């Protein structure tokens, strides 16, 4: 059965690879994309979505919307060109989006939810500001969503911004807490699994040889070159966002636990944005501390990831 997906993301390198993967995957139907600030600016995220849409000749069947420009913390966002490149696609400079190619009206999200209702799956692979805004403005409407899949958090493994915090939750911990408080049927894909979903240089070279998209290799090479400077032993670039989309169609690829989760809200310090799962058998004892349990992926079958990624990104490109 085809999964109808509304995607929220900041559309850097791994987000772009996730979009390409989803557009080649028959089981996934991307209805719309909300382009947010995050690793890059919202302006660049919008340009990148339009570029990929045109490159793959998708036309206007995917609605593109401008999301948040800044986090709910009120801070100016910090971008990461050293990881994703100046524009978010490594060394590639996409053309600027034409004015008529982008739906700036964020309320278009409401129309999409009303049209698809309990068929719709929301996948958030960037900061959670725009998604949290939907819960603030339209909480009852959001109860119609079938499922939520969120890339974020790090549970008893190192973070990628601080020693304990992952970038999406760290970037706007207020928004992350709002989403986890109100969203129903949430699956979290944390660094525990996404950091293991690596694409090696050999995988990249093979995709480049047999595929027809010449933008994949320069993006993935740029991405991996950054990671191997920080983690010398890493075998490839981690596809955090691809594996989050895979989760909606590959239930057997992951091992899950369902636990209450809270996000540390402090403004500064190493613990900001830390995702804390309560593993006590009875959960929080005091009512004020009780939060909605979330399904968290703690292990991933790499072989299944490898087979699906390589088949989708190489063989289907040659059709």
C-alpha positions as CSV (number, residue, x, y, z in Angstrom):
1,X,0.0,0.0,0.0
2,X,1.4,3.4,-1.0
3,X,2.1,5.7,1.9
4,X,1.0,9.3,1.6
5,X,3.6,11.5,3.1
6,X,3.9,15.2,4.1
7,X,7.6,15.9,4.7
8,X,9.1,18.6,6.9
9,X,12.8,19.2,6.4
10,X,15.7,21.6,6.0
11,X,16.8,20.0,2.8
12,X,20.5,19.7,3.1
13,X,22.5,16.8,1.6
14,X,21.0,13.9,3.5
15,X,17.5,15.4,3.2
16,X,18.0,15.8,-0.6
17,X,19.1,12.1,-0.8
18,X,16.0,11.2,1.2
19,X,13.8,13.1,-1.3
20,X,15.5,11.4,-4.3
21,X,15.0,8.0,-2.6
22,X,11.3,8.7,-1.9
23,X,10.7,9.9,-5.5
24,X,12.1,6.6,-6.9
25,X,10.2,4.5,-4.3
26,X,6.8,3.3,-5.5
27,X,5.6,2.7,-2.0
28,X,6.1,6.4,-1.0
29,X,4.0,9.2,-2.3
30,X,5.3,12.6,-1.2
31,X,2.3,14.9,-1.2
32,X,4.0,18.0,0.0
33,X,7.3,19.4,1.4
34,X,7.5,22.0,4.1
35,X,11.0,23.6,3.7
36,X,12.4,24.9,6.9
37,X,15.5,26.6,8.3
38,X,18.0,24.1,9.9
39,X,21.4,23.1,8.6
40,X,20.7,25.7,5.9
41,X,18.4,28.8,5.6
42,X,14.8,28.4,4.6
43,X,15.5,30.3,1.4
44,X,18.1,27.7,0.4
45,X,15.9,24.8,1.5
46,X,13.1,26.1,-0.8
47,X,15.5,26.4,-3.7
48,X,16.8,22.9,-3.2
49,X,13.4,21.3,-3.2
50,X,12.5,23.1,-6.4
51,X,15.8,22.1,-8.0
52,X,15.2,18.4,-7.2
53,X,11.6,18.6,-8.3
54,X,12.7,20.0,-11.7
55,X,15.7,17.7,-12.0
56,X,13.4,14.6,-11.6
57,X,10.7,16.2,-13.8
58,X,8.1,15.7,-11.1
59,X,6.0,18.7,-12.1
60,X,3.6,20.3,-9.6
61,X,2.2,17.1,-8.1
62,X,4.4,17.8,-5.0
63,X,3.3,21.0,-3.2
64,X,6.2,23.0,-1.8
65,X,5.6,25.3,1.2
66,X,7.9,27.7,3.1
67,X,8.1,26.8,6.8
68,X,9.8,28.4,9.7
69,X,12.7,30.7,9.4
70,X,13.7,30.8,13.1
71,X,13.3,28.5,16.1
72,X,10.8,29.1,18.9
73,X,13.7,29.9,21.2
74,X,13.9,33.3,19.5
75,X,17.5,32.8,18.6
76,X,19.1,33.3,15.2
77,X,19.7,29.8,13.7
78,X,23.2,28.6,13.1
79,X,23.9,27.0,9.7
80,X,26.4,24.3,8.9
81,X,28.0,24.9,5.4
82,X,31.0,22.8,6.5
83,X,28.7,19.7,6.5
84,X,26.2,20.6,3.8
85,X,27.8,23.2,1.6
86,X,27.0,26.9,1.3
87,X,23.6,26.1,-0.3
88,X,23.0,22.7,1.2
89,X,24.0,20.5,-1.7
90,X,27.7,20.2,-1.1
91,X,29.5,21.8,-4.0
92,X,26.4,22.2,-6.1
93,X,24.7,25.6,-6.5
94,X,21.0,25.2,-7.4
95,X,19.2,27.8,-9.4
96,X,17.0,30.2,-7.4
97,X,13.4,29.2,-7.2
98,X,10.9,31.1,-9.3
99,X,8.4,33.1,-7.4
100,X,5.4,31.1,-8.7
101,X,7.1,27.7,-7.9
102,X,6.7,28.1,-4.1
103,X,3.6,28.2,-1.9
104,X,4.6,30.7,0.8
105,X,1.3,30.3,2.5
106,X,2.1,27.9,5.4
107,X,-1.7,27.3,6.0
108,X,-1.6,25.2,2.8
109,X,-0.6,22.4,5.2
110,X,-4.2,22.5,6.6
111,X,-5.6,21.8,3.2
112,X,-3.4,18.8,2.7
113,X,-4.3,17.4,6.1
114,X,-8.0,18.0,5.4
115,X,-7.8,16.2,2.0
116,X,-5.9,13.1,3.2
117,X,-6.7,13.0,6.9
118,X,-6.1,9.6,8.4
119,X,-4.2,8.4,5.3
120,X,-1.5,11.0,5.9
121,X,1.9,10.3,7.5
122,X,4.0,13.2,8.6
123,X,7.8,12.7,8.4
124,X,10.0,15.4,10.1
125,X,13.7,15.2,9.2
126,X,14.7,18.7,10.3
127,X,14.1,21.1,13.2
128,X,10.6,20.7,14.6
129,X,9.5,24.3,14.6
130,X,7.0,24.2,11.8
131,X,5.4,21.0,13.0
132,X,5.2,22.3,16.6
133,X,3.5,25.4,15.1
134,X,0.8,23.2,13.6
135,X,0.0,21.8,17.1
136,X,-0.2,25.3,18.6
137,X,-2.6,26.5,15.9
138,X,-4.5,23.3,14.9
139,X,-4.2,20.8,17.7
140,X,-7.5,18.9,17.0
141,X,-6.7,18.8,13.3
142,X,-3.4,17.1,14.0
143,X,-5.2,14.3,15.7
144,X,-6.2,13.2,12.2
145,X,-2.7,12.3,11.2
146,X,-2.1,8.6,10.8
147,X,1.5,8.5,12.1
148,X,4.5,10.7,12.8
149,X,8.1,9.7,12.1
150,X,10.7,12.0,13.5
151,X,14.4,12.0,13.0
152,X,15.9,13.3,16.3
153,X,17.4,12.5,19.6
154,X,20.2,10.4,21.0
155,X,19.5,7.9,23.8
156,X,22.6,6.7,25.7
157,X,24.8,7.3,22.7
158,X,26.9,10.5,21.9
159,X,25.1,13.5,20.4
160,X,26.2,15.3,17.3
161,X,26.0,18.8,18.7
162,X,26.8,18.3,22.3
163,X,27.9,15.2,24.2
164,X,24.3,14.2,24.7
165,X,22.2,16.2,22.2
166,X,21.3,15.7,18.6
167,X,21.0,18.6,16.1
168,X,17.2,18.6,15.4
169,X,16.2,18.6,19.1
170,X,19.0,20.9,20.1
171,X,18.1,23.5,17.4
172,X,14.7,24.0,18.9
173,X,14.1,22.1,22.1
174,X,10.9,24.0,22.8
175,X,9.4,22.8,19.5
176,X,10.6,19.2,20.0
177,X,8.9,19.0,23.4
178,X,5.6,20.4,22.0
179,X,5.5,17.8,19.3
180,X,6.3,14.9,21.6
181,X,3.7,16.2,24.1
182,X,0.8,16.4,21.7
183,X,1.5,14.1,18.7
184,X,-0.1,10.6,18.7
185,X,1.5,7.5,17.2
186,X,5.0,8.8,17.1
187,X,8.1,6.9,15.9
188,X,11.5,8.5,16.8
189,X,14.5,7.6,14.7
190,X,17.4,8.8,16.8
191,X,21.2,8.7,16.3
192,X,21.2,5.2,17.8
193,X,20.1,4.0,14.3
194,X,20.6,6.8,11.9
195,X,24.3,7.1,12.6
196,X,24.7,3.5,11.5
197,X,23.0,4.0,8.2
198,X,26.2,4.8,6.4
199,X,26.8,5.0,2.6
200,X,30.4,4.2,1.8
201,X,32.5,5.6,-1.0
202,X,32.2,2.3,-2.9
203,X,28.4,2.5,-2.6
204,X,28.5,6.0,-3.9
205,X,30.8,5.1,-6.8
206,X,28.5,2.3,-7.9
207,X,25.4,4.4,-7.8
208,X,27.2,7.0,-9.9
209,X,28.3,4.4,-12.4
210,X,24.9,2.8,-13.0
211,X,22.6,5.7,-12.2
212,X,21.6,8.7,-14.3
213,X,21.7,11.5,-11.6
214,X,25.1,13.1,-11.6
215,X,24.5,15.2,-8.5
216,X,24.5,12.2,-6.1
217,X,28.3,11.5,-6.0
218,X,29.5,15.1,-5.5
219,X,27.0,15.6,-2.6
220,X,27.8,12.3,-0.9
221,X,31.6,12.8,-1.4
222,X,31.3,16.3,0.2
223,X,29.3,14.9,3.1
224,X,31.6,12.0,3.8
225,X,34.7,14.2,3.6
226,X,33.4,16.2,6.5
227,X,32.4,13.2,8.6
228,X,35.8,11.4,8.2
229,X,37.5,14.5,9.5
230,X,35.4,14.4,12.7
231,X,35.2,10.6,13.0
232,X,38.3,9.1,11.3
233,X,37.0,5.5,11.7
234,X,33.6,6.1,10.0
235,X,33.1,4.0,6.9
236,X,30.7,6.5,5.1
237,X,28.3,9.3,5.4
238,X,25.3,8.6,7.7
239,X,21.9,8.9,5.9
240,X,19.9,10.1,8.9
241,X,16.9,11.2,6.8
242,X,16.8,8.4,4.3
243,X,16.5,5.8,7.0
244,X,13.7,7.8,8.6
245,X,11.7,7.5,5.4
246,X,12.6,3.9,5.1
247,X,11.0,3.3,8.5
248,X,7.5,4.0,7.2
249,X,7.7,1.1,4.8
250,X,10.1,-1.3,6.5
251,X,8.8,-2.2,9.9
252,X,11.1,-5.1,10.1
253,X,14.3,-3.1,9.6
254,X,14.3,-1.8,13.2
255,X,14.0,-2.9,16.8
256,X,11.8,-0.6,18.9
257,X,11.0,0.2,22.5
258,X,8.1,2.4,23.7
259,X,9.1,4.8,26.5
260,X,8.2,8.2,27.8
261,X,10.5,10.9,26.4
262,X,11.3,14.4,27.6
263,X,13.5,17.1,26.0
264,X,15.8,19.2,28.1
265,X,14.7,22.9,27.7
266,X,17.6,24.8,29.1
267,X,18.8,27.7,26.9
268,X,22.5,26.8,27.0
269,X,24.9,24.1,28.1
270,X,25.7,20.5,27.2
271,X,22.2,19.2,28.2
272,X,20.2,21.5,26.0
273,X,18.0,19.5,23.6
274,X,18.9,16.2,25.3
275,X,16.3,13.5,24.8
276,X,15.7,11.6,28.0
277,X,13.8,8.3,27.9
278,X,12.3,7.1,31.2
279,X,13.2,3.4,31.6
280,X,11.7,2.9,35.1
281,X,9.3,-0.1,34.9
282,X,6.4,2.0,36.2
283,X,7.4,5.2,34.5
284,X,7.2,8.6,36.3
285,X,5.5,8.3,39.7
286,X,4.2,11.8,39.9
287,X,1.4,12.8,37.6
288,X,3.0,16.1,36.7
289,X,6.0,14.2,35.3
290,X,4.0,11.8,33.1
291,X,4.4,12.2,29.4
292,X,3.1,10.3,26.4
293,X,5.2,7.2,25.5
294,X,6.9,7.3,22.2
295,X,8.2,4.4,20.0
296,X,12.0,4.7,19.7
297,X,14.2,2.8,17.3
298,X,17.2,1.4,19.1
299,X,18.7,-1.1,16.5
300,X,18.7,-1.4,12.7
301,X,19.3,-4.2,10.3
302,X,22.1,-2.7,8.2
303,X,21.9,-5.4,5.5
304,X,18.3,-4.5,4.8
305,X,19.2,-0.8,4.7
306,X,22.0,-1.5,2.3
307,X,19.8,-3.6,0.0
308,X,17.0,-1.2,-0.2
309,X,19.2,1.9,-0.6
310,X,21.3,0.4,-3.3
311,X,18.4,-1.1,-5.2
312,X,16.4,2.1,-5.1
313,X,19.2,4.6,-5.8
314,X,20.9,2.6,-8.6
315,X,18.8,0.0,-10.4
316,X,15.6,2.1,-10.6
317,X,17.5,5.1,-11.9
318,X,18.3,3.2,-15.0
319,X,14.7,2.3,-15.9
